[in-house]
Amino acid sequence: MLRTTFTTLALIAFTTQGAFAAPSKVARVNPSVGTSSGTSAGTSVSDVTSVPAPDAPKKIMISLELLSLSNSLAMEAKADAAGAAPAATLSGSDWLGGIALGGSTRITDRLGISADLAYLMKKYTDSESRGVTTPADGKESVQLRTLRASGMALAYLAPEFSIGGGPYVSEVVGDTRLTDAAGNVTHHSFSDSSMKRFDYGAVIGARGEFALSPSLTFVADARFYYGIANLLKKESLSGIDASRYSISTRDAELAAGIGYRF
C-alpha cells in the first residue's frame, strides 16, 4: 500500500512538472492502461506522451516573374562657365519586358528582405531626334539587353502587402540593335557607343503576395528604378556636348509570377 502511494505521488509531481514545461510539448496521460498487480487501475510514467507543437509558417519564398517595363533616360543639363544651363530634355519611353528569378524571406511578421536577378530587353527613344527614337516619327531607336540585380528591405503593412526599397546594379550584355529614321536595322557593339555599360542606383516598390496553397503564392510587383550613375561617356552622343549633360536611368516596372514557399 505504501509503495503504491509513493508511486502515485511521484506520478503527480512528474505530470505537474510537464504541465509547466516548454509550450512546444504538451503532456498527455493515458488512464486506460493498468498498473502492476495489486492495483485495479492507474497510470504509469511510461503512459505520459508528448504532442509536438504545430509547424511554423513557411517564411522563405523563391519566385519566378515576368516583367513589363517602361524604359526612359533622364537627360540633365549642367550650367556652363557663364552660369547658363541648356534646356534639359527627357527621352521618350517604350514598354518591353523580361524575366526575373528572386527570393525573399520574412525576418519578423512586419519586416523582410528580397533579392532578384533579372534579364531585360530595353528600348530607348530620344524625344529630341538626336540619336535614339522610333522611325514612325522620323527618329531612331536603340534596343539592348541587360542583366540586373537588386535587393530590397521590405515592410509589411498587412500579411499580403509590403513596400520597400534598396539598391540595384545592372550591366548591358551583348550587342545593340539600332533602327535609324528610315527604318533600317543594324547591329553594333555596345563598346562602340557613347553610353556606359554599367549602371547603378536605387529602387522603390510595392508587392502583393496572395496564397494559392500552403506552398504556392501569386506575386505581383510595381517598382521604380532611379539611376544614379551618369551613363554618358566623355565623347559626344549624336551632337550632345557630354561636358554639359548627364544621362541616367528612369525605369517603371510591373511584374507578376508564382512563388514557392518552404
N, C-alpha and C positions, 0 to 999 in steps of 0.2 A: 504493500500500500504506500509506504513512504517513498519507495522507488518510483512509483507511478506519479506521485505528487511532484517530485523533483523534475521528472521528465516534462510534466505539464508546465511548470514554472519556466523551465528553460525554453520551451517552445514559445511561450508568451513573450519572453524577453527577445527572442530571435525575430518573431514577426513584428514586434513593436519597433525594433531597430530597422527592419526592412521597410516599414511604412514611412520612416523619415529619411530614407536613403535618397540618392540622386534620382531626379524625376525621369531619367532615361530608362529606368527599370521599374516595373510595377510588380509587387509581391502578390501572389495568388495562392490560396490554400485549398487543397482538395480534401474535404472532410469525409468522403465516402470510403477512404482506404482505412482499414482497421489497423490497430497496433498489435504488439506482441501478445502472446497468451496471457490471460489474467485480466484483460480489458475487453469490453464488448465493442467499443467504438472509440475512435480517437484520431489523432493526426500526428504524423511523424515529420521530422525535419526534411526528409527526402521528398515529401509531398509539396513543398514550397517551390513554386516555379516563377520565372521572370518573364515578363511580357515586354518585348522591345518597343521603344517609342516610335511614332510614325516617321516615315522618311522625310528628310528635309527637302524643301522645294529646290528644283533644279535652277541654278543661277548662271551657268556658263552656256553661251549660245554661239554657234557658228552659222553664218548666214551667207546666202548667195543672192545677189540683187542685180537687176537690170536697171541701167541708168539712162536718163534723158536729161540733157543739159544744154543750157544756153550759154555759148561761149562769147566773150567780148574782151576787148583790150581797152583799158583806160589810158588815154594819152594826156599827160600833164605837161603844161608849158612852164619853162623856167625863165625867170627875168634875165634880160641881157645886161650888159655893162651899164647902160643908161637907166636901168630900172624898169624898162618897159617889157612886158611879157606878151608873147604872141598868143593868139586865141587858142584855147585848149579845145580839143576835139575828143569825141568818144566814138570808137569804131562801131559798126553795125554788128549784129549777132545772128547766129544760126543755131537751130536745135539739132543736135546729133546725139549719139549715145555711147554706151559702153557696158561693161560688166564689172562687178566688184565682189571680192571674197573677203569677208570680215569676221570678226569675233568680238564678243562683249561679255562682261561679267558684272554682277552686282556685288559691291563691297558691303553695302548695307541695304535696307529697304528703300532708302532715298538716294543713294549715291552709287555710281557705276562708272566703268571705263569701257571704251571701244576702240578698235583699230581696224583698218581695212586697206587692201591693196586693189587698185582699180586699173583697168585697161580702157582708155578713152579714145574716141575718134573726135577730133576738134576741127572746126572750120571757122575762119575769121574773115570778116568783111570790113573793109575800110570805108567809113562814111564820107570821106573827103576825096575819093577817087585817086588815092595816092599809093596804091600798091595792092591791096588785097580785098576785093569785093566780088559781087556777082555779075555775070555777063548780062543779066536781064536789064540792068540799069547802066550798061556800058562800063562797068568797073571790073575788078578782078577779085578772085578768092583764093585762099590757100587752105589746104586741108592737111592735117598732120595727126600722128598717133602719139599718145602719151601714156606713160606709167606714172601712177600717183599713189603715194602712201600718206595716210592721215591717221591721227589719233585724237580722241575726244574724251573729256571728262563729262559725265552725264549726271544731271539732277532730275530725279523722278518726281514730277508734280502729282502723278497718280500711278497706280500699278501698271497701266498700259501706255503712259505718255511721259516723255522726257525731253529736256532741252540740254544743249551742251555746246562746247567749243574746245578748240585746240589747234595745234599746228598741222601743216601739210608740206610735203615736198613732192616735186614731180620732175620728170625728165622726158624730153622728146626722144622717141625711138624711130629708127628707120628714116626714109626719105620723105620729102613733102610733095604734095600734088598741087600744082599751080594752074589755075584757069584764068586766061587773060580776058581782056574786054571783048575779043572776038569769039570767045568760047573755046579756044584751043587749049588742050590739056597737056602739060609737060610735067615730068618728074625731076626733082632736083635734090641734091644732097643738102641736108639741113645745115651742115657746117659751112656751106657757101652763102647762107642767108645772112641778113643783118640782125637776126634775133639770136638770143642766147638759148642754149638747150636746157639749162637747169633753172627751175623756178621754186619759190618757197613763199609761204605766207600763213594766214590764219583762216580757220573755217568755223562757222557757227551753224547750228541747225536744230531741228526738232524731229523726234522719232515717235512712231506709234508701234506697239507690239501687241498683237491680238492672237491669243492661244487658239489653235485649231485642235490640239490634243495635248496630253501631258508633255509630249516631246516636240511637236511641231508648232511653229509660230509664224504668222504672217507679219512681215516687217515692211514699214513704209517710212521713207526719209525725205525731208526737204532741207537743203543746205545751200549756203552761200560761201564761196571761196574768194577771199580778198588777198590778192598777191602783193607782197612787199618788195620783191626783187624787181629791179629795173631790167627788163628783157631786151632793151635796145643796146646793141654794140656801139662802139665809138664811131664806126663807119656810118655814113648816112643811109637811110632806108627810103628809096624812091623819092629822093629830093628832100627828105626831112632832115633838118640840122640836128644831129644827135646831141650836140652840146647844149641845145635849148629845149629838148624834150626828154621825157621818160615814159616808158610804156610798161604797164603791169596788168596782171590778170584780174578779171571780174567775172566769175562764173556762177550761175544759178543752176541748181541741180535737183531733180526729182528722181527717186529710186523706189523700187518695190521688189520684194522677193520672199523667200522662205528661209526660216531659221530652224536649226535643230538644237534642242536643249539637252544637256546631260549633266 
